[in-house]
Amino acid sequence: MKIGVQTYTVREYLKNEREIEASLKRIKSMGFDLIQLSGLGPCDTDRLAGMLKENGIEACGTHSPWDSVASASELDKLIEDHKKLGCSQVGIGIKPNTYPDTYEGYTDFIKKVNEICEQTTRAGLGFGYHNHELEFMKFNGVCAIDRLIEECPKLEFTLDVFWVQAGGANPCDYIDKLKNRIRILHLKDFRVAGRQRQFAEIGQGNLDWKAIFSRCKQYGIPYAVIEQDGDFLVDPFESLALSRKFLVENGYWEN
């Protein structure tokens, strides 16, 4: 499994093309050659593709704006942009608020997701959904995430182990359930401080990384990216370095 960076982690350093170029160089210098794109400011697609090539960085996927993904014509443009970038997956970071957190809301969302999956599949790309804790709410006795798994057979999952834990479930159970439907796994640790849950560098929290990585190997999950949404105790780049250090020292780094 190849491990890289979710660029949302360093979004404050990606506000324009100059910052994006500098940050990609810095990410490469830290020993990463894989990213998932999210949180970038305005940047021409061809220019971004050039930056990736210049730095020897692979982009495994994106988190793209829902309005662009939900429009068939705009999705066609997104698909072409993804192909320019060498991205194998179009993704979204969260269910949009236009679909309420109700059984009926998820029914409508599932219908739209299946339409998007058909369009991306025809183009030879995957469509990925990134979970938070909200998908672990139950409606009519069923967790929303389980409906997405069962009723969206072509949907891929960008499973976020922190948010599975925050939703009251075991990340390993959902890796077992999804198997090869996970193209990209999100890695962040779960720390408790001052009676509050916090994001943490890998190895600085309570998640069972030995069990998680054992399952990744078992199912041949191709990509994982380090993401920390906030709660930084150090600079975001230093945060990435600390997570990578833990992965290397514990034998999880296979790049």
C-alpha positions as CSV (number, residue, x, y, z in Angstrom):
1,M,0.0,0.0,0.0
2,K,1.4,3.4,-1.0
3,I,1.0,6.1,1.6
4,G,0.9,9.8,0.9
5,V,-0.6,13.1,2.0
6,Q,-4.2,14.5,1.9
7,T,-3.4,18.1,0.9
8,Y,-6.3,19.3,3.1
9,T,-3.9,18.9,5.9
10,V,-1.8,21.8,4.6
11,R,-4.6,23.8,3.0
12,E,-3.4,27.1,4.6
13,Y,-0.3,26.8,2.4
14,L,-2.2,26.1,-0.9
15,K,-4.1,29.4,-1.5
16,N,-2.6,30.2,-4.9
17,E,-0.4,28.6,-7.6
18,R,2.8,29.9,-6.1
19,E,2.0,28.4,-2.7
20,I,0.8,25.1,-4.3
21,E,4.1,24.8,-6.2
22,A,6.2,25.5,-3.1
23,S,4.1,23.1,-0.9
24,L,4.3,20.2,-3.4
25,K,8.1,20.6,-3.5
26,R,8.1,20.6,0.3
27,I,5.9,17.5,0.5
28,K,8.2,15.7,-2.0
29,S,11.3,16.7,0.1
30,M,9.7,15.1,3.1
31,G,9.7,11.7,1.5
32,F,6.1,11.6,0.0
33,D,5.4,11.0,-3.6
34,L,1.6,10.5,-3.4
35,I,-1.2,13.0,-2.7
36,Q,-4.9,13.2,-2.7
37,L,-6.0,16.7,-3.8
38,S,-8.3,18.8,-1.6
39,G,-8.3,22.3,-0.2
40,L,-6.4,23.9,-3.1
41,G,-6.9,27.5,-4.1
42,P,-7.3,28.4,-7.8
43,C,-4.9,26.6,-10.1
44,D,-5.0,25.8,-13.8
45,T,-5.3,22.1,-14.3
46,D,-2.5,21.9,-16.9
47,R,-0.2,23.9,-14.6
48,L,-1.0,21.6,-11.7
49,A,-0.4,18.5,-13.8
50,G,3.0,20.0,-14.7
51,M,3.8,20.6,-11.0
52,L,3.0,16.9,-10.2
53,K,5.2,15.7,-13.1
54,E,8.1,18.0,-12.2
55,N,8.1,16.7,-8.6
56,G,7.4,13.1,-9.3
57,I,4.2,13.1,-7.3
58,E,1.2,10.9,-8.1
59,A,-2.3,12.2,-7.4
60,C,-4.5,9.2,-6.5
61,G,-7.8,11.1,-6.3
62,T,-9.6,14.3,-5.2
63,H,-12.3,15.7,-3.1
64,S,-14.2,17.8,-5.6
65,P,-17.1,20.3,-5.1
66,W,-20.5,18.6,-5.0
67,D,-22.1,21.1,-7.4
68,S,-19.6,20.1,-10.0
69,V,-19.9,16.4,-9.4
70,A,-23.7,16.6,-9.4
71,S,-24.0,18.3,-12.8
72,A,-23.6,15.9,-15.7
73,S,-21.9,18.4,-17.9
74,E,-19.6,19.7,-15.2
75,L,-18.7,16.2,-14.2
76,D,-17.6,15.5,-17.8
77,K,-15.2,18.4,-17.4
78,L,-14.0,17.2,-14.0
79,I,-13.4,13.7,-15.5
80,E,-11.2,15.3,-18.2
81,D,-9.3,17.3,-15.6
82,H,-8.8,14.1,-13.5
83,K,-7.4,12.3,-16.5
84,K,-4.9,15.2,-17.1
85,L,-3.8,14.9,-13.5
86,G,-3.6,11.1,-13.6
87,C,-6.2,10.7,-10.9
88,S,-8.1,7.5,-10.9
89,Q,-10.9,8.6,-8.6
90,V,-13.3,11.6,-8.4
91,G,-14.4,12.0,-4.8
92,I,-16.5,14.1,-2.5
93,G,-15.6,14.9,1.1
94,I,-19.1,14.8,2.7
95,K,-22.8,14.4,1.9
96,P,-24.2,17.9,0.9
97,N,-26.7,19.6,3.2
98,T,-29.2,19.7,0.4
99,Y,-29.9,16.1,1.3
100,P,-31.3,16.0,4.9
101,D,-30.1,13.5,7.5
102,T,-33.3,11.4,7.2
103,Y,-34.2,8.1,5.7
104,E,-35.8,9.8,2.8
105,G,-32.9,12.2,2.4
106,Y,-30.5,9.3,2.0
107,T,-32.8,7.6,-0.4
108,D,-32.6,10.7,-2.7
109,F,-28.8,11.0,-2.2
110,I,-28.3,7.3,-3.0
111,K,-30.2,7.8,-6.3
112,K,-28.0,10.7,-7.3
113,V,-24.8,8.8,-6.2
114,N,-25.7,5.9,-8.4
115,E,-26.2,8.2,-11.4
116,I,-22.7,9.7,-10.8
117,C,-21.2,6.3,-10.4
118,E,-22.5,5.3,-13.8
119,Q,-21.0,8.4,-15.5
120,T,-17.6,8.0,-13.9
121,T,-17.5,4.2,-14.6
122,R,-18.2,4.8,-18.3
123,A,-15.2,7.2,-18.3
124,G,-13.0,4.6,-16.6
125,L,-12.8,6.3,-13.2
126,G,-14.1,5.6,-9.8
127,F,-16.3,7.7,-7.7
128,G,-15.4,7.8,-4.0
129,Y,-17.3,8.9,-0.9
130,H,-15.4,10.1,2.2
131,N,-17.3,9.3,5.5
132,H,-17.6,11.4,8.7
133,E,-19.5,10.3,11.8
134,L,-22.8,11.5,10.4
135,E,-23.2,8.3,8.3
136,F,-23.4,6.3,11.4
137,M,-26.7,7.8,12.4
138,K,-29.5,5.2,12.2
139,F,-32.8,5.8,10.3
140,N,-35.4,3.1,10.4
141,G,-32.9,1.0,12.4
142,V,-30.2,1.1,9.7
143,C,-26.9,3.0,9.7
144,A,-26.8,5.4,6.7
145,I,-23.3,4.1,5.8
146,D,-24.7,0.6,5.5
147,R,-27.3,1.8,3.1
148,L,-24.7,3.5,1.0
149,I,-22.7,0.2,0.9
150,E,-25.6,-2.0,0.0
151,E,-27.6,0.3,-2.3
152,C,-24.6,1.9,-4.2
153,P,-22.8,-1.1,-5.6
154,K,-20.4,0.8,-7.8
155,L,-19.5,3.4,-5.1
156,E,-16.0,3.4,-3.8
157,F,-15.2,4.5,-0.2
158,T,-12.5,6.8,1.0
159,L,-12.8,5.3,4.5
160,D,-11.6,7.6,7.3
161,V,-10.7,5.6,10.3
162,F,-10.9,8.5,12.7
163,W,-14.5,9.3,11.7
164,V,-15.5,5.6,11.8
165,Q,-14.3,5.6,15.4
166,A,-16.1,8.9,16.1
167,G,-19.3,7.4,14.8
168,G,-19.1,4.6,17.4
169,A,-17.9,1.8,15.1
170,N,-14.7,-0.2,14.8
171,P,-12.6,0.9,11.7
172,C,-11.5,-2.7,11.2
173,D,-15.1,-3.9,10.9
174,Y,-15.7,-1.5,8.1
175,I,-12.5,-2.3,6.3
176,D,-13.6,-6.0,6.5
177,K,-17.1,-5.0,5.2
178,L,-15.8,-2.9,2.3
179,K,-12.7,-4.9,1.3
180,N,-11.6,-3.9,-2.2
181,R,-14.2,-1.1,-2.4
182,I,-11.6,1.1,-0.5
183,R,-9.3,2.7,-3.1
184,I,-8.0,5.3,-0.6
185,L,-7.9,5.0,3.2
186,H,-7.7,8.2,5.4
187,L,-5.2,7.9,8.2
188,K,-5.5,10.1,11.3
189,D,-5.3,9.2,15.0
190,F,-8.0,9.7,17.7
191,R,-6.8,11.5,20.8
192,V,-8.8,12.5,23.9
193,A,-7.7,15.7,25.6
194,G,-9.7,17.7,28.2
195,R,-12.6,15.4,27.8
196,Q,-12.8,16.3,24.1
197,R,-12.0,14.1,21.1
198,Q,-9.2,15.5,18.9
199,F,-7.4,14.7,15.7
200,A,-3.9,13.5,16.3
201,E,-0.7,12.4,14.4
202,I,-0.6,8.7,13.7
203,G,0.7,6.9,16.8
204,Q,-0.3,9.8,19.1
205,G,-3.8,8.5,19.8
206,N,-5.8,5.4,20.6
207,L,-6.4,3.7,17.2
208,D,-5.2,0.1,16.7
209,W,-2.8,0.6,13.8
210,K,-1.5,-2.9,13.9
211,A,-5.0,-4.3,13.2
212,I,-5.8,-1.6,10.6
213,F,-2.6,-2.2,8.6
214,S,-3.0,-5.9,8.8
215,R,-6.4,-5.6,7.1
216,C,-5.0,-3.2,4.5
217,K,-2.5,-5.8,3.5
218,Q,-5.1,-8.6,3.6
219,Y,-7.4,-6.8,1.1
220,G,-4.8,-5.1,-1.0
221,I,-5.9,-1.6,-0.4
222,P,-3.8,0.4,-2.9
223,Y,-3.6,3.9,-1.3
224,A,-3.7,5.6,2.1
225,V,-3.2,9.3,2.8
226,I,-2.4,11.0,6.1
227,E,-4.9,13.7,6.9
228,Q,-5.2,15.9,10.0
229,D,-8.2,18.3,9.9
230,G,-7.0,20.4,12.8
231,D,-6.0,20.2,16.5
232,F,-2.4,20.8,15.5
233,L,0.1,20.9,18.3
234,V,2.9,21.6,15.8
235,D,3.1,23.1,12.2
236,P,1.0,21.0,9.8
237,F,4.1,19.9,7.8
238,E,5.8,18.9,11.0
239,S,2.6,17.0,11.9
240,L,2.9,15.1,8.6
241,A,6.5,14.3,9.4
242,L,5.6,12.9,12.8
243,S,3.0,10.6,11.3
244,R,5.4,9.4,8.6
245,K,8.1,8.8,11.3
246,F,5.7,6.6,13.2
247,L,4.8,4.6,10.1
248,V,8.4,4.1,9.1
249,E,9.6,3.1,12.6
250,N,6.8,0.6,13.0
251,G,7.2,-1.1,9.6
252,Y,4.0,0.3,8.0
253,W,5.8,2.4,5.3
254,E,6.0,0.3,2.1
255,N,6.5,3.1,-0.5
